[in-house]
């Protein structure tokens, strides 16, 4: 691709974040801690120019302009809610259980698909960022878009759902680390590759999202979408298959993504 990639070494991760981050580090967290930022409009590239704001600039920065690195660290679920500075008898895990147990809902299924891809890539040690220009990063900093669909949902159905994915080029991107919105003219797809995740089977209702064998992963280079479907906003399963994505189980996700990035197809 001719774009310099920003690899993060285990040694650097241990030095900057402690041993819990030594194995797998989200590139964005390290960039933010160093005062750098990822540009979502340059695939896999890093803007390495150090910020030079003085104290007055920092004090006048709008709220949320830079996310605290502490907010990007994984929580365990054991953290208690507090009332009048005293721990209550319910925890963050209780909230997660209450809010996220419907794994077949569109919202939860989509987040789970991103988690599975991040885990396969070895980059699930830092939290997911909401509303970013792409969904996950490889360990080398390549941006990946993850889309999910399922034949069966959490509500009653008389027939399986039609599998359809959003592939629309975007007119603008918001960076959750810098609170900056960047415009694109013409619209574009910022990720270097797409992973289309399909849950379940059309003839068997009630899939189990926790059974990874029930997931199918279709990996396609963004360049293929751009050449074959440059302005298309949605794509169904059969038309997607005509583009010949790499069709793999979970065990093959990382290798397939790396091959797509390397070969551009």
C-alpha positions in Angstrom: 0.0 0.0 0.0 3.0 2.3 0.4 1.7 3.6 3.7 4.0 3.5 6.8 2.5 1.3 9.5 2.9 2.0 13.1 3.7 -1.3 14.8 3.5 -1.4 18.6 6.1 -3.6 20.3 5.5 -5.7 23.5 8.4 -4.0 25.1 7.0 -0.5 24.5 3.6 -1.5 25.7 5.1 -2.9 29.0 7.1 0.3 29.5 4.2 2.7 29.0 1.2 0.9 30.3 2.3 -1.9 32.6 2.4 -5.7 32.2 -1.3 -6.0 31.7 -0.9 -4.3 28.3 2.2 -6.2 27.3 0.6 -8.8 25.0 -1.9 -6.8 23.0 -2.2 -3.0 22.7 -4.7 -0.9 20.9 -2.6 1.5 18.8 -5.0 4.4 19.4 -4.4 4.3 23.2 -0.7 4.5 22.8 -1.0 7.3 20.3 -3.2 9.3 22.7 -0.9 8.7 25.6 2.0 10.1 23.6 0.0 13.1 22.4 -0.4 11.8 18.9 -3.5 11.0 16.9 -4.6 8.6 14.2 -5.9 10.2 11.1 -8.9 8.1 9.9 -8.6 9.5 6.4 -5.2 8.1 5.8 -5.4 4.3 5.9 -3.2 2.9 8.7 -1.1 6.1 8.7 -0.1 8.0 11.8 0.2 11.7 12.3 3.4 11.8 14.4 3.6 15.5 15.0 3.6 16.2 18.8 1.0 18.6 20.1 2.6 21.8 21.3 -0.2 23.4 23.3 0.8 25.4 26.3 -1.0 25.4 29.6 -3.5 28.2 28.5 -4.4 26.2 25.4 -5.1 23.1 27.4 -7.2 25.0 30.0 -9.3 26.5 27.2 -9.8 23.3 25.3 -13.5 22.4 24.9 -14.7 19.5 27.1 -14.1 16.2 25.5 -11.5 17.5 23.0 -9.1 14.9 24.3 -10.2 11.7 26.0 -8.4 10.8 29.3 -6.3 7.6 28.8 -7.7 6.2 32.0 -11.2 6.1 30.4 -9.7 3.8 27.7 -8.6 1.0 30.1 -10.6 -2.2 30.5 -12.8 -2.4 33.6 -13.3 -5.8 35.3 -17.0 -5.5 36.3 -16.2 -5.7 40.0 -16.2 -1.9 40.3 -19.1 -0.9 42.7 -21.5 1.9 42.2 -21.1 4.5 44.9 -23.6 6.5 46.9 -22.4 9.3 49.2 -18.8 8.2 48.6 -19.7 4.7 49.9 -19.7 1.5 47.8 -23.2 0.1 47.2 -24.0 -3.7 47.0 -24.3 -3.6 43.2 -21.5 -3.4 40.6 -20.7 -2.6 37.1 -21.1 -6.3 36.3 -24.7 -6.1 37.5 -25.3 -3.2 35.0 -23.6 -5.1 32.2 -25.8 -8.2 32.9 -29.0 -6.0 33.0 -28.2 -4.0 29.9 -26.4 -6.5 27.6 -27.9 -10.0 28.1 -30.0 -9.9 24.9 -27.1 -11.0 22.7 -29.4 -11.4 19.6 -30.4 -7.8 19.6 -28.9 -5.9 16.6 -26.9 -3.6 18.9 -25.4 -6.3 21.1 -24.7 -8.6 18.2 -22.8 -5.9 16.3 -20.6 -5.1 19.3 -20.0 -8.8 19.9 -18.9 -9.2 16.2 -16.4 -6.4 16.7 -15.1 -8.1 19.9 -14.6 -11.4 18.1 -12.7 -9.8 15.3 -10.6 -7.7 17.7 -9.9 -10.8 19.8 -8.9 -12.8 16.7 -6.5 -10.0 15.8 -5.0 -9.8 19.3 -6.2 -6.2 19.9 -9.0 -6.7 22.5 -7.0 -5.5 25.5 -8.3 -2.0 25.4 -12.0 -0.9 25.2 -14.0 -0.4 22.1 -14.4 3.2 21.0 -17.9 4.3 20.0 -18.6 6.1 16.7 -15.0 5.9 15.3 -14.2 6.0 11.6 -13.6 2.3 11.7 -14.2 -0.5 14.2 -11.0 -2.3 15.1 -7.3 -2.1 14.4 -4.8 -4.8 13.6 -1.6 -4.9 15.7 0.1 -3.0 12.9 -2.5 -0.2 13.0 -4.5 -1.1 9.9 -8.2 0.0 10.3 -10.8 -2.7 9.8 -14.6 -2.3 9.4 -16.8 -4.9 11.0 -20.4 -5.5 9.9 -22.8 -8.1 11.3 -26.1 -9.6 10.4 -28.2 -12.6 11.5 -30.9 -14.8 10.1 -32.7 -14.8 13.4 -33.3 -12.0 15.8 -34.5 -11.8 19.4 -38.1 -11.1 18.4 -40.6 -13.7 17.0 -40.1 -14.4 13.3 -42.0 -16.6 10.8 -39.1 -16.7 8.3 -35.3 -15.9 8.5 -34.2 -12.3 8.0 -32.6 -11.2 4.7 -28.8 -10.8 5.3 -27.8 -7.2 4.3 -24.8 -5.1 5.2 -24.1 -1.3 5.2 -21.2 -0.5 2.9 -21.9 3.1 2.2 -19.0 5.5 1.6 -19.0 8.2 4.2 -19.0 12.0 3.8 -17.4 12.7 7.2 -15.7 11.0 10.1 -15.6 11.7 13.8 -12.4 10.8 15.8 -13.4 9.9 19.4 -9.9 10.5 20.6 -9.7 14.1 19.4 -13.3 15.1 19.0 -12.6 16.3 15.5 -14.9 15.8 12.5 -13.2 15.4 9.1 -15.1 15.9 5.8 -14.6 13.8 2.7 -15.2 14.9 -0.8 -15.8 12.6 -2.5 -17.2 10.2 0.1 -15.0 7.3 1.0 -14.6 4.1 3.0 -11.7 4.6 5.5 -11.0 1.0 6.5 -8.5 -1.1 4.6 -10.7 -4.2 4.8 -14.2 -5.3 5.7 -15.2 -8.3 7.9 -18.8 -9.3 7.3 -20.0 -11.5 10.2 -23.0 -13.7 9.7 -24.6 -15.4 12.7 -26.6 -18.5 12.5 -28.3 -20.6 9.8 -31.5 -19.9 7.9 -33.0 -23.2 8.7 -32.3 -23.2 12.5 -33.8 -20.5 14.7 -32.4 -19.4 18.0 -28.7 -19.2 17.3 -26.3 -18.9 20.2 -23.9 -16.0 19.7 -21.5 -17.4 22.3 -21.0 -20.5 20.1 -18.3 -19.2 17.8 -18.9 -22.1 15.4 -22.2 -20.5 14.5 -20.5 -17.4 13.1 -19.3 -17.1 9.5 -16.7 -14.5 8.6 -16.3 -13.0 5.1 -13.3 -10.8 4.6 -12.9 -8.5 1.7 -10.5 -5.7 0.7 -12.0 -2.2 0.7 -10.3 -1.7 -2.7 -12.5 -4.5 -4.1 -15.7 -2.8 -2.9 -14.4 0.6 -4.2 -13.8 -0.9 -7.7 -16.9 -3.1 -7.9 -19.4 -1.2 -5.8 -18.0 2.4 -5.6 -21.2 4.2 -4.5 -23.4 1.3 -3.3 -24.8 1.8 0.2 -26.1 -1.7 1.0 -25.2 -5.2 -0.1 -27.0 -8.5 0.4 -25.3 -11.8 1.1 -25.4 -13.4 -2.4 -24.1 -10.3 -4.2 -21.4 -10.1 -1.6 -20.4 -13.7 -2.3 -20.0 -12.8 -6.0 -17.1 -10.5 -5.0 -15.3 -13.6 -3.7 -14.5 -12.6 -0.1 -12.4 -14.9 2.0 -14.9 -17.2 3.7 -13.5 -18.5 7.0 -14.3 -19.7 10.4 -13.1 -17.8 13.5 -9.8 -19.7 13.5 -9.0 -18.3 10.1 -10.0 -14.6 10.7 -6.6 -13.2 11.5 -4.8 -15.0 8.7 -7.5 -14.0 6.2 -7.4 -10.3 7.2 -3.6 -10.2 7.0 -3.7 -11.9 3.5 -6.3 -9.4 2.3 -4.2 -6.4 3.5 -1.1 -7.9 2.0 -2.6 -8.8 -1.4 -5.2 -6.1 -1.6 -8.0 -8.7 -2.4 
